[in-house]
Amino acid sequence: MNNKSPVLMGNSQEPFVRIVKRKELTKQQVLLLRVFAFLLAIIAGGIFIWTMGKNPIDAYRLILKGAFVGSKRNPLSSIQATINIAIPLLIVSLGLSFAFKMKFWNIGGESQVIAGGIFATYFALYYSTLPGPILLVIMFVAGALGGGLMGLLPAIFKVRFGTNETLFTLMLNYIALYVIRYLESGPWRATPGFASIAQIDTNARLTHLGGVHIGWIFAVLLIAVVYIYLNHTKQGYEISVVGESQATAHYAGMNVKKIVLRTMFISGAICGIAGMIQVAGIDYTLSAGIAGGVGFKGITVAWLAQLNPFVITFVTAVFSILEKGSGVMQSELGLSSAGTGVLQGIILFFFLGCEFFVRYSFVLGKRRANA
Amino acid sequence: MNNMFINFLYAAILSGTPLLFATVGEILSEKVGNLNLGVEGMMWMGAFAGFFAAYKTESPILAILAAFGFAALGALIYAILTVSLKANQNVTGLTLTTFGIGLSIVMGYAMTSKIGGAPKVSEKFAASLNHIHIPILSDIPYIGKLLFQHNPLVYLSVILAIICAIYYKRTRIGLNVRAVGENPSSADAAGINVTLLKYINIVVGGGICGIGGAYMSLITANGSWQPGGIVNGSGWIAVALVIFVSWSPSKAILGAFIFGAFNSLVNYVPASVIDIPIAFYQMLPFVLTTLVLIITSVRKSRENAQPAGCGVTYFREER
């Protein structure tokens, strides 16, 4: 892109390649472009698998098999496991989209999931004599509160001092992680000499419905709630105005600080609920692996879906299938399950590149005289 | 007691070195306005490539070059997407991390299963990265151990940091780079080739992060490949360090060794003196970094803040 440099452009010379804004593409064209990007990514991923000395078609087949084909005893087992992976990722991605809509870079999903997990686990450990439903409601509220406060903290500093939220939230992930490590090795340790927290009581565990813990019902409801909140409520509208331009929001008489704080609390609270659900539905304990990267993955999912809750659901499904299926790929094909990271990375790279072509196109040669 | 203190400082320098590489690399990138959250991924890529080249060629120079090159390739993907295709920096960086970690584990796994055991570099190679011994100088009590008894990569990291500091403070091109990071459109108007400078700094910066990764597989892990990797979050600590040293490569030398000291502190402070859980030692770098971040923003210190154009996509056609 040297040719864009003013030095090379000279006085009247035109650059050889120019970037121009496209006319708005129709929805079908955009979709077509994205499908094309996805296909390219699958092919590029295939080339990668092939260079590792494996058959790409086998690899993709095994991923799908691993994600969908269950055991003889329970034909649904794999699908259920895939859904278990999808639930926290879906909830966190939805939660993060609140912040991103406001152009607030909440990179702290991990910390908010962890905070929610810690708050919920506290009640599960110390109030386990309460009746199950009441305890679970308390844990749910506690999880939301924990995540919300964790989200609120960087927002307070942002509105008060303009502290960079990307870096602040990033640091909080690690601070929160080591809080769990501390709890494991100290106050909440179950057995001396072994750094882990006790299993929570059966009271504090989510019941199953259709073979999957009922967290999935919450996740499904959340899709609709987030869609309605962001697109059809006053508060949702305020978020998008603040995201577009804080000056406009001020001018329109909105209380920008209040909106930022409120939205980050909600964003964190939703992530916190994901932490509570992970504790009460899957892990039955609190461990350093509770977030397991969903805070980071959620960022890419929310971005890839352009913050549309329904597309987020779809992208989450794709990522979860890759995640779950890769284990089978490793055992049957001998390609490390970490290959999911590579495939997810390649898909994202292609989509990141693709967005450019949705908005702009390269034009060769001379500008028209009237341009 | 004295000896123990020297040993502690020595250990701090050893574990701070990979952080120094990665921090210098990330400063290069952030100074042209690109917050690259892919440091962790690039370090993993460097860790594997450096190890692989060391295993195959037994040459330390080739190992470092391989680590540099492979990580620079990762940074190039990032540069193409964020500079030319105007993609979001945060998402691209995070993706690079996912991609880089996945890639090195997959390749390491393939290598391990091919060899059928845990691969380890040869004795000859390990000896070439042993700590140096300069007659007389290395034998000075205390100072000799702290200054003249390290492995060559320690010196390389400090030299790179010093070069980087001179580059920003004393050269015209360094001045241009800072202009690009602070205000790309003014820099562009002044005739600076914004795109070219961004590319060079991001790619070279990524490569340097990769050397930091190679340090971890070749020295920290004693030249063996760990299936779960060895970088384990150092890349994120480096991102923190960049803030901690307020984007200054010369301060990074001290900063990296301070953070390295946090790593080693736990082994050297007897529980009878200060009895706090290990987790708090590990948390310390991140807490301090957060405090630095807050303090600089409260003081509105322009000097110590992130380059103004950092994280913002510059698009000349869209003004």
Interface residues (C-beta under 8 A of the other chain):
Chain A: M1 N2 K4 S5 P6 V7 I19 V20 K21 M52 G53 W105 I107 F157 F161 G162 T163 N164 T166 L167 F168 L170 M171 L172 N173 Y174 I175 Y178 V179 R181 Y182 S185 G186 F296 K297 I299 T300 W303 G334 L335 S336 A338 G339 T340 G341 V342 L343 Q344 G345 I346 L348 F349 L352 G353 E355 F356 Y360
Chain B: L35 L37 I77 I80 L81 V83 S84 L85 K86 A87 N88 N90 V91 T92 L94 T95 L96 T97 T98 F99 G100 I101 G102 L103 I105 V106 M107 G108 Y109 A110 S113 D188 G191 N193 T195 L196 G233 W236 V239 A240 I243 P277 I278 A279 F280 Q282 M283 F286 V287 T289 T290 L293 I294 S297 V298 K300 Q306 G311 R316 E317 E318
